[in-house]
Amino acid sequence: MKTIYETTGTCAKEIHIDIEDGIIQSIEFVRGCPGGGKGVSALAVGRKPEEVIGVIKGIICGDKGTSCPDQLANALSEHLAKA
């Protein structure tokens, strides 16, 4: 299932996620820090959303109160709620 999540409070504006059979297949951050997005994506692909959420939920970037990883956790949580 492909999902597009609109972020809030981060440099990335969207996160494109593909989850099949309960496993993250791909993640793409639109805009933001290319290296950070690719790094987070590489660590998350091949894992279950629940596992990734447990690791990255609540990470903040500077004084933003959120971060790209935290927004990914939100997107994954939203995906699980809909599934």
VMD Tcl script that builds the backbone (N, CA, C; Angstrom):
set m [mol new atoms 249]
animate dup $m
set s [atomselect $m all]
$s set {name element resname resid chain x y z} {
  {N N MET 1 A 0.845 -1.171 0.000}
  {CA C MET 1 A 0.000 0.000 0.000}
  {C C MET 1 A 0.893 1.238 0.000}
  {N N LYS 2 A 0.664 2.094 -0.942}
  {CA C LYS 2 A 1.435 3.326 -1.036}
  {C C LYS 2 A 0.698 4.452 -0.319}
  {N N THR 3 A 1.467 5.233 0.441}
  {CA C THR 3 A 0.919 6.323 1.231}
  {C C THR 3 A 1.735 7.582 0.982}
  {N N ILE 4 A 1.068 8.719 0.889}
  {CA C ILE 4 A 1.746 10.017 0.857}
  {C C ILE 4 A 1.318 10.762 2.110}
  {N N TYR 5 A 2.296 11.122 2.935}
  {CA C TYR 5 A 2.031 11.803 4.204}
  {C C TYR 5 A 2.579 13.220 4.121}
  {N N GLU 6 A 1.740 14.206 4.388}
  {CA C GLU 6 A 2.174 15.605 4.412}
  {C C GLU 6 A 2.692 15.932 5.804}
  {N N THR 7 A 3.951 16.309 5.875}
  {CA C THR 7 A 4.592 16.581 7.157}
  {C C THR 7 A 4.229 17.962 7.678}
  {N N THR 8 A 4.468 18.172 8.969}
  {CA C THR 8 A 4.323 19.493 9.577}
  {C C THR 8 A 5.548 19.760 10.436}
  {N N GLY 9 A 6.078 20.966 10.347}
  {CA C GLY 9 A 7.177 21.384 11.193}
  {C C GLY 9 A 8.546 20.912 10.786}
  {N N THR 10 A 8.692 20.379 9.571}
  {CA C THR 10 A 10.002 19.914 9.113}
  {C C THR 10 A 10.336 20.493 7.749}
  {N N CYS 11 A 11.595 20.371 7.373}
  {CA C CYS 11 A 12.028 20.837 6.051}
  {C C CYS 11 A 11.442 19.962 4.945}
  {N N ALA 12 A 11.343 18.657 5.200}
  {CA C ALA 12 A 10.690 17.765 4.236}
  {C C ALA 12 A 9.207 18.116 4.210}
  {N N LYS 13 A 8.617 18.102 3.044}
  {CA C LYS 13 A 7.207 18.474 2.891}
  {C C LYS 13 A 6.284 17.268 2.789}
  {N N GLU 14 A 6.803 16.148 2.316}
  {CA C GLU 14 A 6.022 14.924 2.186}
  {C C GLU 14 A 6.925 13.729 2.445}
  {N N ILE 15 A 6.277 12.623 2.824}
  {CA C ILE 15 A 6.969 11.343 2.916}
  {C C ILE 15 A 6.150 10.351 2.104}
  {N N HIS 16 A 6.791 9.703 1.134}
  {CA C HIS 16 A 6.134 8.684 0.319}
  {C C HIS 16 A 6.568 7.329 0.869}
  {N N ILE 17 A 5.603 6.505 1.228}
  {CA C ILE 17 A 5.881 5.230 1.876}
  {C C ILE 17 A 5.170 4.115 1.124}
  {N N ASP 18 A 5.861 2.990 0.954}
  {CA C ASP 18 A 5.248 1.798 0.371}
  {C C ASP 18 A 5.426 0.662 1.370}
  {N N ILE 19 A 4.293 0.097 1.815}
  {CA C ILE 19 A 4.296 -1.016 2.757}
  {C C ILE 19 A 3.526 -2.166 2.131}
  {N N GLU 20 A 4.146 -3.317 2.059}
  {CA C GLU 20 A 3.506 -4.515 1.510}
  {C C GLU 20 A 3.665 -5.659 2.504}
  {N N ASP 21 A 2.582 -6.364 2.754}
  {CA C ASP 21 A 2.586 -7.508 3.675}
  {C C ASP 21 A 3.193 -7.164 5.029}
  {N N GLY 22 A 2.920 -5.944 5.508}
  {CA C GLY 22 A 3.383 -5.532 6.823}
  {C C GLY 22 A 4.841 -5.161 6.927}
  {N N ILE 23 A 5.528 -5.035 5.788}
  {CA C ILE 23 A 6.956 -4.692 5.759}
  {C C ILE 23 A 7.157 -3.440 4.914}
  {N N ILE 24 A 7.954 -2.510 5.420}
  {CA C ILE 24 A 8.256 -1.279 4.680}
  {C C ILE 24 A 9.130 -1.632 3.481}
  {N N GLN 25 A 8.650 -1.276 2.299}
  {CA C GLN 25 A 9.377 -1.555 1.058}
  {C C GLN 25 A 10.218 -0.367 0.597}
  {N N SER 26 A 9.686 0.853 0.777}
  {CA C SER 26 A 10.430 2.044 0.369}
  {C C SER 26 A 9.894 3.260 1.114}
  {N N ILE 27 A 10.792 4.229 1.279}
  {CA C ILE 27 A 10.448 5.515 1.883}
  {C C ILE 27 A 11.202 6.582 1.118}
  {N N GLU 28 A 10.497 7.661 0.772}
  {CA C GLU 28 A 11.144 8.795 0.106}
  {C C GLU 28 A 10.676 10.081 0.786}
  {N N PHE 29 A 11.642 10.872 1.255}
  {CA C PHE 29 A 11.348 12.185 1.809}
  {C C PHE 29 A 11.426 13.194 0.679}
  {N N VAL 30 A 10.400 14.022 0.517}
  {CA C VAL 30 A 10.365 15.046 -0.521}
  {C C VAL 30 A 10.831 16.352 0.100}
  {N N ARG 31 A 11.914 16.881 -0.424}
  {CA C ARG 31 A 12.623 18.061 0.078}
  {C C ARG 31 A 13.337 17.700 1.370}
  {N N GLY 32 A 13.784 18.670 2.106}
  {CA C GLY 32 A 14.516 18.403 3.334}
  {C C GLY 32 A 15.958 18.010 3.064}
  {N N CYS 33 A 16.590 17.453 4.055}
  {CA C CYS 33 A 17.995 17.042 3.973}
  {C C CYS 33 A 18.096 15.703 3.249}
  {N N PRO 34 A 18.682 15.681 2.058}
  {CA C PRO 34 A 18.734 14.428 1.304}
  {C C PRO 34 A 19.452 13.305 2.041}
  {N N GLY 35 A 20.566 13.612 2.680}
  {CA C GLY 35 A 21.316 12.575 3.385}
  {C C GLY 35 A 20.553 12.013 4.565}
  {N N GLY 36 A 19.921 12.880 5.336}
  {CA C GLY 36 A 19.145 12.431 6.487}
  {C C GLY 36 A 17.981 11.554 6.063}
  {N N GLY 37 A 17.272 11.987 5.039}
  {CA C GLY 37 A 16.139 11.208 4.542}
  {C C GLY 37 A 16.560 9.852 4.022}
  {N N LYS 38 A 17.651 9.822 3.267}
  {CA C LYS 38 A 18.141 8.546 2.740}
  {C C LYS 38 A 18.615 7.635 3.860}
  {N N GLY 39 A 19.246 8.220 4.873}
  {CA C GLY 39 A 19.728 7.420 5.998}
  {C C GLY 39 A 18.590 6.792 6.781}
  {N N VAL 40 A 17.593 7.597 7.111}
  {CA C VAL 40 A 16.430 7.080 7.850}
  {C C VAL 40 A 15.722 6.020 7.006}
  {N N SER 41 A 15.580 6.286 5.732}
  {CA C SER 41 A 14.926 5.331 4.841}
  {C C SER 41 A 15.672 4.008 4.797}
  {N N ALA 42 A 16.985 4.059 4.668}
  {CA C ALA 42 A 17.787 2.837 4.596}
  {C C ALA 42 A 17.657 2.005 5.871}
  {N N LEU 43 A 17.546 2.661 7.011}
  {CA C LEU 43 A 17.418 1.945 8.276}
  {C C LEU 43 A 16.020 1.352 8.470}
  {N N ALA 44 A 15.004 1.945 7.842}
  {CA C ALA 44 A 13.621 1.509 8.042}
  {C C ALA 44 A 13.165 0.446 7.045}
  {N N VAL 45 A 13.676 0.473 5.833}
  {CA C VAL 45 A 13.232 -0.466 4.799}
  {C C VAL 45 A 13.559 -1.902 5.240}
  {N N GLY 46 A 12.585 -2.770 5.044}
  {CA C GLY 46 A 12.742 -4.173 5.408}
  {C C GLY 46 A 12.248 -4.488 6.814}
  {N N ARG 47 A 11.778 -3.468 7.528}
  {CA C ARG 47 A 11.300 -3.658 8.902}
  {C C ARG 47 A 9.788 -3.458 8.976}
  {N N LYS 48 A 9.229 -3.894 10.094}
  {CA C LYS 48 A 7.806 -3.667 10.351}
  {C C LYS 48 A 7.622 -2.236 10.838}
  {N N PRO 49 A 6.530 -1.585 10.459}
  {CA C PRO 49 A 6.284 -0.213 10.905}
  {C C PRO 49 A 6.341 -0.062 12.426}
  {N N GLU 50 A 5.794 -1.021 13.173}
  {CA C GLU 50 A 5.780 -0.943 14.632}
  {C C GLU 50 A 7.193 -0.858 15.210}
  {N N GLU 51 A 8.098 -1.608 14.623}
  {CA C GLU 51 A 9.488 -1.608 15.075}
  {C C GLU 51 A 10.137 -0.243 14.844}
  {N N VAL 52 A 9.907 0.318 13.678}
  {CA C VAL 52 A 10.493 1.612 13.332}
  {C C VAL 52 A 9.903 2.715 14.211}
  {N N ILE 53 A 8.597 2.685 14.417}
  {CA C ILE 53 A 7.945 3.692 15.263}
  {C C ILE 53 A 8.580 3.688 16.646}
  {N N GLY 54 A 8.806 2.511 17.212}
  {CA C GLY 54 A 9.380 2.399 18.540}
  {C C GLY 54 A 10.765 3.010 18.672}
  {N N VAL 55 A 11.485 3.080 17.581}
  {CA C VAL 55 A 12.850 3.611 17.601}
  {C C VAL 55 A 12.888 5.114 17.354}
  {N N ILE 56 A 12.038 5.633 16.468}
  {CA C ILE 56 A 12.197 7.029 16.026}
  {C C ILE 56 A 11.160 8.005 16.562}
  {N N LYS 57 A 10.070 7.502 17.156}
  {CA C LYS 57 A 9.023 8.390 17.674}
  {C C LYS 57 A 9.599 9.304 18.753}
  {N N GLY 58 A 9.334 10.603 18.627}
  {CA C GLY 58 A 9.756 11.568 19.637}
  {C C GLY 58 A 11.109 12.214 19.407}
  {N N ILE 59 A 11.826 11.823 18.355}
  {CA C ILE 59 A 13.098 12.483 18.037}
  {C C ILE 59 A 12.783 13.899 17.572}
  {N N ILE 60 A 13.507 14.884 18.103}
  {CA C ILE 60 A 13.269 16.263 17.677}
  {C C ILE 60 A 14.497 16.836 16.987}
  {N N CYS 61 A 14.272 17.852 16.180}
  {CA C CYS 61 A 15.321 18.541 15.430}
  {C C CYS 61 A 15.346 19.992 15.890}
  {N N GLY 62 A 16.399 20.376 16.583}
  {CA C GLY 62 A 16.511 21.751 17.051}
  {C C GLY 62 A 15.340 22.117 17.944}
  {N N ASP 63 A 14.754 23.273 17.688}
  {CA C ASP 63 A 13.630 23.742 18.501}
  {C C ASP 63 A 12.280 23.527 17.806}
  {N N LYS 64 A 12.236 22.639 16.817}
  {CA C LYS 64 A 11.018 22.424 16.028}
  {C C LYS 64 A 9.962 21.601 16.763}
  {N N GLY 65 A 10.356 20.837 17.769}
  {CA C GLY 65 A 9.405 19.987 18.467}
  {C C GLY 65 A 9.069 18.708 17.720}
  {N N THR 66 A 9.664 18.517 16.569}
  {CA C THR 66 A 9.488 17.307 15.758}
  {C C THR 66 A 10.730 17.152 14.893}
  {N N SER 67 A 10.729 16.180 14.016}
  {CA C SER 67 A 11.843 15.951 13.092}
  {C C SER 67 A 11.330 15.098 11.949}
  {N N CYS 68 A 12.146 14.900 10.945}
  {CA C CYS 68 A 11.743 14.015 9.852}
  {C C CYS 68 A 11.515 12.587 10.359}
  {N N PRO 69 A 12.402 12.037 11.220}
  {CA C PRO 69 A 12.110 10.709 11.751}
  {C C PRO 69 A 10.807 10.676 12.556}
  {N N ASP 70 A 10.555 11.697 13.368}
  {CA C ASP 70 A 9.323 11.756 14.150}
  {C C ASP 70 A 8.105 11.831 13.231}
  {N N GLN 71 A 8.205 12.596 12.160}
  {CA C GLN 71 A 7.104 12.682 11.202}
  {C C GLN 71 A 6.897 11.346 10.492}
  {N N LEU 72 A 7.988 10.613 10.231}
  {CA C LEU 72 A 7.856 9.275 9.659}
  {C C LEU 72 A 7.108 8.372 10.633}
  {N N ALA 73 A 7.441 8.450 11.917}
  {CA C ALA 73 A 6.720 7.659 12.924}
  {C C ALA 73 A 5.233 7.999 12.909}
  {N N ASN 74 A 4.908 9.272 12.783}
  {CA C ASN 74 A 3.497 9.684 12.697}
  {C C ASN 74 A 2.827 9.095 11.458}
  {N N ALA 75 A 3.540 9.143 10.339}
  {CA C ALA 75 A 2.992 8.604 9.092}
  {C C ALA 75 A 2.756 7.107 9.207}
  {N N LEU 76 A 3.693 6.395 9.805}
  {CA C LEU 76 A 3.555 4.953 9.970}
  {C C LEU 76 A 2.411 4.622 10.932}
  {N N SER 77 A 2.275 5.395 11.988}
  {CA C SER 77 A 1.184 5.201 12.939}
  {C C SER 77 A -0.162 5.412 12.258}
  {N N GLU 78 A -0.238 6.445 11.429}
  {CA C GLU 78 A -1.467 6.718 10.678}
  {C C GLU 78 A -1.783 5.569 9.733}
  {N N HIS 79 A -0.758 5.052 9.075}
  {CA C HIS 79 A -0.943 3.918 8.164}
  {C C HIS 79 A -1.509 2.712 8.927}
  {N N LEU 80 A -0.940 2.416 10.096}
  {CA C LEU 80 A -1.402 1.266 10.877}
  {C C LEU 80 A -2.846 1.447 11.337}
  {N N ALA 81 A -3.209 2.680 11.680}
  {CA C ALA 81 A -4.573 2.954 12.129}
  {C C ALA 81 A -5.585 2.724 11.001}
  {N N LYS 82 A -5.176 2.985 9.773}
  {CA C LYS 82 A -6.065 2.811 8.615}
  {C C LYS 82 A -6.131 1.352 8.149}
  {N N ALA 83 A -5.079 0.600 8.440}
  {CA C ALA 83 A -4.986 -0.790 7.919}
  {C C ALA 83 A -5.901 -1.749 8.648}
}
mol reanalyze $m
mol bondsrecalc $m
mol representation Tube
mol addrep $m
